[in-house]
């Protein structure tokens, strides 16, 4: 299966160009880098908490128990592939905030008085911590921004509102935006695809207690046939929290695998050029469950876009796999508005 899907993706790259696959599918970081070797030597618990995203960044989450974190800031920094133990950078980004190297770790101030600690409380409230290198171009941009802010600094008595650094790229799909109500979504769907209300399905996910609206739309990708567009309403808010667009299996079995692979390459190239921060993107990665993460990008606040190519089913061993291409827009991938699974701790 791996060689078969890899070959499809390789030929899709030849046809559509863009960011090439190395050996078909490879992680977004170099296995031979010092930080990768450092992480491999960490205790199993710490390795489960630190995930390498690319050559420049890692993310730190809770351990396997879902309650605690044993890694410290130096464990995380030294696990960044390009970092060598003993030569840690003087400054790094901690969830987009600059922190500074001190004698025993990192601090939020240059004097080393306010030490940075990785705590389970912070991760539970804010989500996984992104720790990344500050590249030269980012330092230049930062200095320019600081200079412009000083020049344009208003009088102390003037009331000003702080604006976000940039508008979010991920806001929804076409006219449908995150936070819309059911009726607003239906109105937007009818406008986007020129369809009647009777063509919009309503389904409930009994496990997550969410409601979804879905429509089948042709021609979203070249030669990929129909796609099912699914709009998911949150468990508590009953407002839009996610949009999934699915080509191929399990809904449409007559789409060629080559068309899906070509479509994945087109979409990846499109999103790569949208302006996401490089340290928040992940491309061309083989996941543990066998799926292929073609593209992933995240933004502040937990918004994310995912593009995955996966095998859905195979009726007989002699049959080739049926592929599915899934594009997802998420309002908050860290804390989705779904019904939480009950804990079985202490019951068995």
N, C-alpha and C positions, 0 to 999 in steps of 0.2 A: 504493500500500500504506500509506504513512505516514498519509494522511488517513483511510483506511478504519479502521485500528486506532485512530487518535486519536479518531475519532468514537465507536467502540465504548466506549472508556475514558471519554469525556465523558458518554455516556448512563448508564454504570455509576455515575458520580459522582452524577448527578442522582437516580438511583434509590436509592442506598445512602448518600449523603452522605459526610462525613468530610473528609479533607484534599483540597482541590480541586486540579485541574490548571490551570495557567495556559497558555492557548493549547494545551490538550491535554497536551503533555509539555514540560517545561522543566527545565534543570539546577537543582540545589539551591543555586545562587548567582546573583548579579546580574552580568550581563556588563558593566555600565557602571561598576562599582565601581573605585576606584583600584588595588587590588591585582591585579585582572584585567588591567588595562592595563599594569601594571608587568611582570607575567609574560610578556605578549606581546612585550615588548621584550628579553627575555633571550635569550642565544644558544640555538640549537636544542637543544644537549646539555643545558643546564640546564632548559629547558622539558620535556624528556622525563623528567627526574628529579622535577619538582615537579608534583603533581596537586592541583587545587583540589577539596575535598570539599563545602564550603558556604561561606556568607559569613564563617564564623568560623574555618575550619581548612583546612590543607593536609596532604598526606603527602609524604614525600621517600623515594625509592627509588634503586636503582642506575641508571646510565645505560644506553643501548642496548647497550653492550658487556657488561653484566651483571657488571662487575668493579669499576668505579670510580664515584665521585660527585664532580662538580666544583662543585656548588652549595655556598654557605656559609649559615650560619644567617640572615643578613640577607636573602639572596635568598629564603629560604623565608618568613620573617616578612612581608616586603614583598609577597609574592604572595598573602597572605590578603586576600580582596576588600575587607574593611572597613579595612585598614591603608593609611595614606598615607605615602609615603617622607618621612623627616624627622620623622615623628610616630609612630614605633614605640612600642608600649606598654612601660611600665616592667617589667611582668611578663608572661610567657606560659607556657603549658603545653608541656613537651617530654616526650612519652610519659607524660602525667599527673604529671610532676614540674615544679614551679615553677622557672623560671630568670629571671635579672634582667638588665635592660639595662645595658650598660657602654659605655665610650667607643668601643670598636671592635667591638662585637657584643653577645653575651649571655654570662653567667657563671652557674655554679651557686651562687655566693655573692654577697652584696650588695656586697662590696668590689671585685668585678671581677677577682679573682686567678685563679679557675679558669674559664678560657674554654671555651665550648661549641663543639665542632667536629662537623661532619657527616662521618663516616668510613665507608668501605665495610666495614670490619671490624665496626663496630657494626650496620650494616644487615644484613650477612650472618648475624650471630648472633642478632639480635633482631627482624628484619623491618623493614618500612617504618616510618619515624619519623612520628608524628602530632604536628603543631605547631598549637596552637590558642589563641585568645584566652581570657582569663579573664573571664567575664561577671559583672556585679554580683552576681547571685544566687549564683554559685559562690563569690565572695569572702566573702559573708556566711556561707554554710554552712561554709566552711573555717575562719573565725574562731570560729564556734560550736563546731566540732569540736575545735579547738585548746584552747579554754577548758575544754570538758568533759574533755579528756584531762589537763589540768593539775589539775583538781579531783579526778579519779579516779586520779591517778598513784600507784602502789603504792610501798611502801618499797623501797629499793635492794636489800635482801637477798631480796626476794620474787621468785620465779621466775614469769615470765608468758610466755604465748605470744601472738605478734602475729597477730591474725586479719585476713583480707582485708577490704577496705572494704565489700564486699557479696558475697552469694552470686551465682554465675553464673546468668543467665537462660536461656542456651542449654546444656542438659544432654543433649539427645537428643529423642526423640519418643515420647510416652506412656510406656509402661513400659520402653522400650528406651533405655539410657543409653550415652554414650560410654565406651569401654574394656571393654565387655562382650565375652565370647567368643562363638563361633559357637553353642554349645549354649545359652548364656544368652539370646542373641537369639531363637533359635527358641522357647524356652519363653515369652519375653515376647510374641512375635508371636501365638502361640496364645492367650494370655491376653487380649491387646488386641482381637483380631478374631474370636475363637471359631472358629478354623479348624483343619483337620487338618494334620499335618506334610507330607502328600502334596501339599498346595496351595502349598507354599513352593518356589520355584525356586532353583536354584544356578547361577550363571554366573561365568566368569572373564574379566577384561579382560587380554588378552594384552599390550597396550602398557604398562599401568601395573602389571601383575602383582598385581592385587587381585582378591578374590573377593567376589561380591555375593549376597545373598539377597533375593528379591522376592516380593511378593504383590499380587493385584488386590483392591481394596476398594471397595465402592459407598458412595455417600452421604456422603462426607467434606465436600463442598460442595454447597449447594442447586443442583439442576438440572444439576450438572456430571458426573453419571454415575459411571463407574468411575474409579478412580485407581490407578496402579501405585506402590507404596511399595517403595523399593530401599534396602537396608542394605549399606553397603560396608565390608569388612574390610581393614585396612592391609596393605601389602606385607611389612613386617618384623615388625610386632607381631601380625598376624592377629587384631586386635581392632577394634571398631567405630570408624570415623573419620568417617563421613559418612552422611547419610540424604537421599535424594531422593524427592520425591513429585511425580508427573507426571500431569497431566490433559490430555486431548486427544491430538493427534498426538505421536509416531507410533503409539502403542498403541491409541488409541480415537478413531476418525474420526467417530463419530456424535454428538459433543458440539457444541452450537451455540457459535458465537464469542461471542455475547452472554453466554452462561452463564459462559464463561471470563473475559471482561472483568469481569463482575459479581463473580465469585469472587476475582479479583485485587484488586478494591476492598475486598471484605470482609476478606481476609487482611491487606492493607496497614493498614487501620484497626485491626485486632486487634493487630498487632505494634507499631504506633505507640504504643499505650497500655500496652505491657508494661513500660515503665520504663527503656528504654535511654537512655544519655547522648546528648543532642542532637547533640553534635559527633562522635558515632560512627555517626550515621544518615545515609543518603542515600536520597532519595525521588524518584520521578517523573522519571527521567533517561533520555534516549535515548543508547544506547551506540554506539560507532563501527561495530560490526558490524550495526547496524540493530535489535537487540533493545531491549526496553524494561525497564529496571530499575525495577520497581514499588516495591521496598523492599529495603534492605540495612542491617544493623546488625552491628557488631563489638564484641567484649569483650576484656579483657585476656587475654593468652595465645594470641590468634589465633582464638578461637571466633567464628563468624559465622552469620548467617541471610540467605539471598538469596531474593528472589522475582522471577522473570523471566517476561515474556510474549514469546514469540518465534515467528517463522514457521519452520515445519519444511520444507515442501515445496510445490511447485506443479507439477503434471504438465504443464499447458499454460498458455500465456500468458493465455488467456481465463478460466481458472479463478481463483477467489479463493484467497488463501493459506490454508493449514491452520495453525491456531494450537496452540501448546503452552504450558501454564502450569506452571512448574517451581519448586517450593519446595525449598530445600536447607538442611540444618543441617550445619555443619562444625565438627569439633573443633579444627582448626588450619589456617586457609586460607593462612597464611604458609608453613608447612613441612609440607605433607601427607605422610602415610606412603605414598608411591607410589614405584615404580621410576623412577629418574631417567633421562631420555633420554641416550644416549651423545653425547658431544661430537664434532663433526666437524671441530673446529678443527685446521688443519694437515694434514688428510687430502686436501683437494681444492683 
